Amino acid sequence: MPLLRAVGAGALSLLLPASALLVAGSDPAVAKAPATSTSVSARLEQTIRLMSLPQIVQPGGRVANPDTARAAFTATIRPITAGRKVKLQVLKGSSWQTVATVGQNRKGRAQFAAAATSNGQPLTYRAVAASYPDLPAITSRSVSTERWLSPTWTDRFSGTSLSAKWQQRGQTYEPQSSRNCSRGSAKAVKVGGGVVRLSVMRDPNRHTLCPALKAGQVAGHYAYRLNGHIGTDDRFSFKYGVAAARMKFPRLPGQHGSFWMQPVGGMYPGGTGHEIDVIESFGTSRRSSGLWTYIWRYQSGSIVKSGVNIPNTFLSGRRDAWWKRFHVFSVQWKPHLLVFRIDGKETWRIGGKVSQVQQYVILSLLSSDYEIPLIQDSQLPQHMYVDWVRVWETGG
């Protein structure tokens, strides 16, 4: 999402180094107290680290309680042996029980989803990589889900009105932001049924057509639009941690739904704050999922965009679609790393100079001039639904 859209100015998990090394086959149950991320080395030939993440796994077609979402776990094993079987095990009493088995991927990771609690109590997990040619089995130290059970900030959109946690954004037409034909409005934001619905709809106060510009040329004349555009600008911000939203997007192009963050104080040359677009959906087609993840930052005095298109392989099957079912989109933000996930599975990561300042949360369904020609006025309104938003702040 371009910088100019701004108005005005863990699953972060701290990777705690293991205090000691265990040889393969030793009993990890005697290891020290669980952390959220731990690593173990066997014979100095291989290592395994298990990281626990918040409850950011909850695909489904209906509104759901975020407290019932599954926690995400990532085991990282070196050396990389794609296909090597890795088990996630939970401690039950004095014994370990396997809850899932997956293959190590080409990046050396094994990703899991599992319960965060049992009878309201946190759970303890470990990962076990099976023996492999020339490599013995190796077991990670244990990790606990406890630190993630109390989010710093949350909104489940209960009731029938938007809570004071949010404020309306972009309520004027902004040609400089490629929105000559649309503006934010509370009329395009509705709370009910446990969700907030953000819409693109006709502006009832404008009775003429708007010349939509694309690449500096008039691409056509279309109805003026109102957009759902809300943020926590002056209400809440955080630094480092995990931010997640459970969302469902419109199917058609012509607008883009987003969950993103802006730096407090704005983005400017020499500043250390960046725009973080956790997810953007531009509409689904046969050729593309329409989903993108970006960051925008200044580099050598110029704005640089980095990001990826997300494939449909992150859907749960043929009957799943970004516009049919809810999915949890999240970002794990560390001082020198951003990791993006969908339902706990990593989609992209970028390291180096990432934002170092407080960020606030934004939800929007915007219709920029360049995309308006992709949809007919008669196909309005369009809607995006957000079930819940949560932040787990960890600090530096």
C-alpha positions as CSV (number, residue, x, y, z in Angstrom):
1,M,0.0,0.0,0.0
2,P,1.6,3.2,-1.1
3,L,3.0,5.6,1.4
4,L,0.8,8.4,0.3
5,R,-2.3,6.5,1.6
6,A,-1.3,7.6,5.1
7,V,-3.2,10.3,6.8
8,G,-0.9,12.7,8.4
9,A,2.3,12.0,9.6
10,G,5.4,-12.6,20.1
11,A,4.4,-13.9,17.1
12,L,7.5,-12.1,17.9
13,S,9.3,-14.7,19.8
14,L,12.6,-13.8,21.4
15,L,15.1,-16.4,20.3
16,L,16.5,-17.4,23.7
17,P,19.9,-19.2,23.3
18,A,20.1,-22.5,25.0
19,S,22.1,-22.5,28.1
20,A,23.6,-25.9,27.4
21,L,24.0,-28.4,24.6
22,L,22.4,-31.8,24.6
23,V,23.5,-34.8,22.7
24,A,21.0,-36.6,20.4
25,G,18.9,-39.1,22.3
26,S,19.1,-37.4,25.7
27,D,15.9,-36.8,27.6
28,P,14.8,-33.2,27.1
29,A,12.3,-33.5,29.9
30,V,15.1,-32.8,32.3
31,A,16.0,-29.6,30.5
32,K,15.6,-26.3,32.2
33,A,12.3,-24.4,32.4
34,P,10.5,-24.0,29.0
35,A,11.1,-20.9,27.0
36,T,9.4,-19.7,23.8
37,S,12.3,-20.6,21.6
38,T,15.2,-22.9,22.3
39,S,18.0,-24.7,20.4
40,V,19.9,-27.9,20.8
41,S,23.0,-29.2,19.1
42,A,23.9,-32.9,18.6
43,R,27.5,-34.0,18.0
44,L,28.1,-30.5,16.7
45,E,26.7,-31.7,13.4
46,Q,23.1,-30.6,13.6
47,T,20.9,-28.2,15.6
48,I,17.2,-28.0,16.2
49,R,15.3,-25.0,17.6
50,L,11.6,-24.9,18.4
51,M,9.8,-21.5,18.6
52,S,6.3,-21.0,19.9
53,L,4.0,-18.3,18.5
54,P,0.7,-16.9,19.5
55,Q,-2.7,-18.3,18.6
56,I,-2.6,-17.2,14.9
57,V,-4.1,-20.3,13.2
58,Q,-7.9,-20.2,12.7
59,P,-9.1,-20.7,9.1
60,G,-12.9,-21.1,8.8
61,G,-16.1,-19.8,7.3
62,R,-17.7,-18.4,10.5
63,V,-16.9,-15.9,13.2
64,A,-14.8,-17.5,15.9
65,N,-13.4,-16.8,19.3
66,P,-9.7,-15.9,19.1
67,D,-9.1,-17.7,22.4
68,T,-9.9,-21.0,20.6
69,A,-7.4,-20.4,17.8
70,R,-4.5,-22.8,17.6
71,A,-1.0,-21.7,18.4
72,A,1.7,-21.8,15.8
73,F,5.1,-23.5,16.1
74,T,8.2,-23.5,14.0
75,A,11.1,-26.0,14.3
76,T,14.3,-25.0,12.5
77,I,16.7,-27.8,11.9
78,R,20.3,-27.6,10.5
79,P,21.6,-29.0,8.2
80,I,18.6,-28.7,5.9
81,T,17.3,-32.1,4.8
82,A,14.0,-31.4,3.0
83,G,11.5,-34.1,3.7
84,R,13.0,-35.2,7.0
85,K,10.1,-36.1,9.4
86,V,9.7,-33.8,12.4
87,K,7.3,-34.5,15.2
88,L,5.7,-31.9,17.5
89,Q,5.1,-33.4,21.0
90,V,3.2,-32.1,24.0
91,L,4.0,-32.9,27.6
92,K,1.1,-34.8,29.3
93,G,1.9,-35.5,32.9
94,S,5.4,-37.0,32.7
95,S,5.2,-38.3,29.1
96,W,5.4,-36.8,25.7
97,Q,2.6,-37.4,23.1
98,T,3.0,-36.7,19.4
99,V,0.3,-34.3,18.1
100,A,1.6,-33.7,14.6
101,T,4.2,-34.9,12.1
102,V,5.4,-32.9,9.1
103,G,8.3,-32.9,6.7
104,Q,11.1,-30.3,6.9
105,N,10.8,-27.9,4.1
106,R,13.5,-26.6,1.7
107,K,14.3,-23.7,4.0
108,G,14.9,-26.0,6.9
109,R,11.7,-25.4,8.8
110,A,8.9,-27.6,10.0
111,Q,5.6,-25.7,10.8
112,F,2.9,-26.8,13.1
113,A,-0.4,-25.8,14.7
114,A,-1.6,-27.1,18.0
115,A,-3.6,-26.2,21.1
116,A,-2.3,-23.4,23.2
117,T,-4.0,-24.5,26.4
118,S,-5.6,-27.4,28.2
119,N,-8.3,-26.6,30.8
120,G,-7.1,-23.0,30.7
121,Q,-3.5,-23.8,31.4
122,P,-0.5,-23.3,29.1
123,L,1.1,-26.3,27.4
124,T,4.7,-27.4,26.9
125,Y,6.0,-28.7,23.6
126,R,9.1,-30.1,22.0
127,A,10.1,-31.0,18.5
128,V,11.8,-34.3,17.5
129,A,13.6,-34.7,14.1
130,A,13.7,-38.3,13.0
131,S,17.0,-40.0,12.2
132,Y,18.1,-39.5,8.6
133,P,21.0,-40.9,6.6
134,D,24.2,-39.9,8.5
135,L,22.1,-37.9,11.0
136,P,20.8,-39.3,14.3
137,A,17.5,-38.2,15.7
138,I,17.6,-35.0,17.6
139,T,15.2,-33.4,20.2
140,S,14.7,-29.7,20.9
141,R,14.4,-28.2,24.3
142,S,10.9,-27.6,25.5
143,V,8.9,-24.4,24.9
144,S,5.8,-23.1,26.6
145,T,2.8,-21.3,25.2
146,E,2.4,-19.3,28.4
147,R,3.8,-15.9,27.3
148,W,1.3,-15.6,24.5
149,L,-1.9,-16.2,26.4
150,S,-2.5,-12.6,27.3
151,P,-2.5,-10.3,24.2
152,T,-1.5,-6.7,24.7
153,W,-4.4,-5.3,22.6
154,T,-7.4,-6.9,21.0
155,D,-10.7,-6.1,19.4
156,R,-13.4,-8.8,18.6
157,F,-15.9,-6.2,17.2
158,S,-18.7,-7.2,19.5
159,G,-21.8,-5.0,19.7
160,T,-23.1,-2.8,16.9
161,S,-20.7,0.2,16.8
162,L,-17.0,0.7,16.3
163,S,-15.2,0.9,19.6
164,A,-13.2,3.9,20.8
165,K,-10.0,1.9,20.0
166,W,-10.4,3.1,16.4
167,Q,-10.7,6.3,14.5
168,Q,-11.9,7.1,11.0
169,R,-9.1,7.9,8.4
170,G,-8.8,9.6,5.1
171,Q,-12.1,11.4,5.0
172,T,-11.3,13.8,2.2
173,Y,-10.6,13.1,-1.5
174,E,-6.9,12.7,-1.9
175,P,-5.6,13.1,-5.5
176,Q,-2.0,12.9,-4.2
177,S,-2.8,9.4,-3.0
178,S,-4.4,8.3,-6.2
179,R,-7.8,8.7,-4.7
180,N,-9.4,11.5,-6.6
181,C,-12.6,9.6,-6.7
182,S,-12.9,8.1,-3.2
183,R,-12.6,9.0,0.4
184,G,-12.9,7.4,3.8
185,S,-16.2,7.5,5.6
186,A,-17.9,6.1,8.7
187,K,-20.8,5.2,6.4
188,A,-18.6,2.5,4.9
189,V,-17.8,1.0,8.3
190,K,-20.4,-1.2,10.1
191,V,-20.0,-3.4,13.1
192,G,-22.4,-6.3,13.7
193,G,-22.5,-10.1,14.0
194,G,-19.0,-10.1,15.6
195,V,-17.2,-8.5,12.6
196,V,-16.4,-5.1,11.3
197,R,-17.5,-4.8,7.7
198,L,-15.5,-2.3,5.6
199,S,-17.0,-1.3,2.3
200,V,-16.5,0.4,-1.0
201,M,-19.8,2.1,-1.9
202,R,-21.2,5.0,-3.9
203,D,-21.0,8.4,-2.3
204,P,-24.6,9.4,-1.9
205,N,-23.7,13.1,-1.8
206,R,-22.0,13.1,-5.2
207,H,-24.2,13.0,-8.3
208,T,-21.7,13.6,-11.0
209,L,-19.1,11.2,-12.3
210,C,-15.4,11.3,-11.4
211,P,-12.6,11.2,-14.0
212,A,-10.4,8.3,-12.8
213,L,-6.8,8.7,-13.6
214,K,-4.4,5.9,-14.5
215,A,-0.8,6.7,-15.4
216,G,-1.8,10.4,-15.7
217,Q,-4.5,9.8,-18.2
218,V,-8.3,9.7,-17.8
219,A,-9.3,6.0,-17.8
220,G,-13.0,6.7,-17.6
221,H,-15.7,8.4,-15.6
222,Y,-17.1,6.6,-12.6
223,A,-19.2,7.1,-9.5
224,Y,-17.6,8.7,-6.5
225,R,-16.9,6.2,-3.8
226,L,-16.8,6.0,0.0
227,N,-14.2,3.7,1.6
228,G,-14.0,1.9,4.9
229,H,-10.8,3.1,6.5
230,I,-10.0,2.9,10.2
231,G,-6.9,2.9,12.3
232,T,-5.6,3.1,15.9
233,D,-3.5,6.2,15.0
234,D,-3.8,8.2,18.2
235,R,-5.3,5.4,20.3
236,F,-2.8,2.5,20.3
237,S,0.7,1.7,19.0
238,F,3.3,-0.9,19.8
239,K,7.0,-1.7,19.2
240,Y,8.0,-5.3,18.4
241,G,5.9,-8.3,18.7
242,V,3.1,-9.9,16.7
243,A,0.1,-8.3,15.1
244,A,-2.6,-10.5,13.6
245,A,-6.1,-10.1,12.0
246,R,-8.6,-12.7,10.9
247,M,-10.1,-11.5,7.6
248,K,-12.1,-12.3,4.5
249,F,-11.7,-10.2,1.3
250,P,-14.0,-9.3,-1.6
251,R,-13.5,-11.5,-4.7
252,L,-13.6,-8.9,-7.4
253,P,-10.8,-6.5,-8.3
254,G,-11.5,-2.7,-8.3
255,Q,-10.5,-2.1,-4.7
256,H,-7.9,-3.5,-2.3
257,G,-8.4,-4.7,1.2
258,S,-5.6,-4.3,3.7
259,F,-4.2,-4.9,7.1
260,W,-1.2,-2.6,7.6
261,M,0.8,-0.5,9.9
262,Q,2.2,3.0,9.8
263,P,5.0,4.5,12.0
264,V,4.0,7.0,14.7
265,G,5.4,10.4,13.5
266,G,5.2,9.4,9.8
267,M,7.8,8.1,7.4
268,Y,10.4,10.5,6.1
269,P,14.0,10.5,4.8
270,G,16.4,9.6,7.6
271,G,13.7,8.3,9.8
272,T,13.6,4.7,11.1
273,G,9.9,4.1,10.7
274,H,8.5,2.1,7.8
275,E,5.1,1.2,6.4
276,I,4.4,-2.5,6.9
277,D,1.6,-4.0,4.7
278,V,0.9,-7.3,6.4
279,I,-1.6,-8.2,3.7
280,E,-3.3,-6.7,0.7
281,S,-5.9,-8.3,-1.5
282,F,-6.5,-6.8,-5.0
283,G,-9.1,-9.4,-6.0
284,T,-8.8,-13.0,-7.2
285,S,-8.3,-14.1,-10.7
286,R,-7.4,-17.4,-12.4
287,R,-3.8,-16.4,-12.7
288,S,-3.2,-14.8,-9.3
289,S,-4.4,-15.0,-5.7
290,G,-4.4,-11.2,-5.7
291,L,-2.6,-11.2,-2.3
292,W,0.5,-9.2,-1.7
293,T,2.8,-8.4,1.3
294,Y,5.0,-5.3,1.2
295,I,7.1,-2.9,3.2
296,W,7.8,0.7,2.2
297,R,10.9,2.5,3.5
298,Y,13.3,5.2,2.6
299,Q,16.7,4.2,1.3
300,S,19.3,6.7,0.3
301,G,16.6,9.4,0.2
302,S,14.2,7.5,-2.0
303,I,11.2,5.3,-1.2
304,V,11.8,1.6,-1.8
305,K,9.2,-1.1,-2.0
306,S,9.9,-4.7,-1.2
307,G,7.4,-7.5,-1.2
308,V,6.0,-10.7,-2.7
309,N,2.9,-12.1,-4.3
310,I,1.4,-14.9,-2.2
311,P,0.3,-18.1,-4.0
312,N,-2.9,-19.9,-3.4
313,T,-0.9,-22.8,-1.9
314,F,-1.6,-21.3,1.5
315,L,-5.3,-22.1,1.0
316,S,-6.5,-25.3,2.7
317,G,-8.0,-26.9,-0.4
318,R,-9.9,-26.4,-3.6
319,R,-13.0,-25.3,-1.9
320,D,-11.2,-22.7,0.1
321,A,-10.8,-19.1,-1.2
322,W,-9.7,-15.8,0.2
323,W,-13.2,-14.5,-0.3
324,K,-15.0,-17.5,1.0
325,R,-13.4,-18.1,4.4
326,F,-11.6,-16.2,7.1
327,H,-7.8,-16.6,7.5
328,V,-5.4,-15.1,10.0
329,F,-2.8,-12.8,8.6
330,S,0.1,-11.9,10.9
331,V,3.5,-10.3,11.1
332,Q,6.2,-11.1,13.6
333,W,8.3,-8.0,14.2
334,K,11.8,-8.1,15.7
335,P,14.4,-5.4,15.8
336,H,16.1,-6.7,12.6
337,L,13.5,-9.0,11.1
338,L,9.9,-9.2,9.8
339,V,8.2,-12.6,9.3
340,F,4.8,-12.7,7.6
341,R,2.4,-15.7,8.0
342,I,-1.0,-16.9,7.0
343,D,-2.6,-19.2,9.6
344,G,0.9,-19.7,11.1
345,K,2.7,-20.6,7.9
346,E,5.4,-18.4,6.8
347,T,4.9,-16.5,3.5
348,W,7.8,-14.1,3.5
349,R,10.6,-12.7,5.6
350,I,12.8,-9.7,5.3
351,G,15.8,-8.7,7.5
352,G,18.1,-5.8,7.9
353,K,16.8,-2.3,8.4
354,V,13.2,-2.7,9.5
355,S,11.1,-0.2,11.4
356,Q,12.5,0.8,14.8
357,V,9.7,3.0,16.0
358,Q,6.2,2.6,17.4
359,Q,3.6,1.5,14.8
360,Y,-0.2,1.7,14.7
361,V,-2.7,-0.6,13.1
362,I,-4.9,0.1,10.1
363,L,-7.7,-1.7,8.4
364,S,-9.0,-0.5,5.0
365,L,-10.8,-1.3,1.8
366,L,-9.7,1.4,-0.6
367,S,-10.5,2.1,-4.2
368,S,-7.6,3.9,-5.9
369,D,-8.2,5.6,-9.2
370,Y,-6.0,3.2,-11.1
371,E,-8.2,0.1,-10.1
372,I,-11.6,1.7,-10.3
373,P,-12.0,0.8,-14.1
374,L,-11.7,-2.9,-13.1
375,I,-15.2,-2.9,-11.7
376,Q,-18.6,-1.5,-12.8
377,D,-20.4,1.0,-10.7
378,S,-23.4,-1.4,-10.7
379,Q,-21.2,-4.0,-8.8
380,L,-21.0,-1.8,-5.8
381,P,-21.0,-2.1,-2.8
382,Q,-18.0,-4.4,-2.1
383,H,-17.2,-5.6,1.4
384,M,-14.3,-6.9,3.5
385,Y,-14.9,-8.6,6.8
386,V,-12.6,-8.6,9.9
387,D,-13.4,-11.0,12.7
388,W,-10.7,-9.9,15.2
389,V,-7.4,-8.1,15.5
390,R,-4.8,-8.8,18.2
391,V,-1.4,-7.5,19.1
392,W,1.2,-9.2,21.4
393,E,3.8,-6.6,22.2
394,T,7.2,-7.9,23.3
395,G,9.4,-4.8,23.3
396,G,13.1,-4.9,22.2
